[in-house]
Amino acid sequence: MFKNLISFWKGKDFLSQVMSDFTLMLEHSENIYTMVTQALLENKQSDDLKDNVYKIDIKINKLQRSIRARIVEHITLQPSINTNTCLCLMSVIKDAERIGDYTKNLYEVIELLDKPINHNTYDPYFDGIDKDILTLFKETKDAFVQEDDKIAKESYQLESKLVKECDAILVKLAKSDLSTNESVCYALIARYFKRIAAHLVNISTSVVLPINALDYFDEKRASSKDEG
């Protein structure tokens, strides 16, 4: 999809600015994710963390609205434009915005916890998932900016692993003897990790999917295996 977009708009200011702003959305999301996970898992929380998280989230939202407005204006002024690529852009900027929202939700878990994370109880469930998501942030940005099919598919493999791990955590928590507060907060963390990973892979796989298949890369892979 994005290979078609690049060839169609190559060298044009519109595409350059949209791609630049979208990359900035991803960078903002990764920044607040890093700040929040450090506060949540390493108890490294500055006094202005909440303000910073919400300020960056507002920046992400403003970038989304700005990109959306420019796409609509571009289609209006040039009705012969490739509408599919514009719809694809609309889809991935929404994914980037949702990543910011789920990261903000992760911050809210800090406020729900009765006490800082106890790694003796936390680590057996999560075992480095937060670091894998950081890797997924990098793969997503590389796949999108470089239009790299191989990296996009690698990101999907990593996201598939993370989804299975997060689902397994919920099953374990349902049978655990953890306190109610820990169980609820750990379940929320697993849920938000899973959703962040899913939205990241929606973005990365946009480089290999047609517009009607966006957000359904797993179904496309399953169909390909059946045909083989």
Buried (B, 14 or more C-beta within 10 A) or exposed (E): BBEEBBEEBEEEEBBEEBBEBBBBBBEBBBBBBBBBBBBBBEEEBEEEBBEBBEEBBEBBBEBBEBBBEBBEEBBEEEEEBBEBBBBBBBBBBBBBBBBBBBBBBBBBBBEEBEEEBEEEBBEEBBEEBBEBBBEBBBBBBBBBBEBBEEBBBBBBEBBBEBBEBBEEBBEEBEEBEBEEEBBBBBBBBBBBBBBBBBBBBBBBBBBBBEBEBBBBBBEBBEEEEEEE
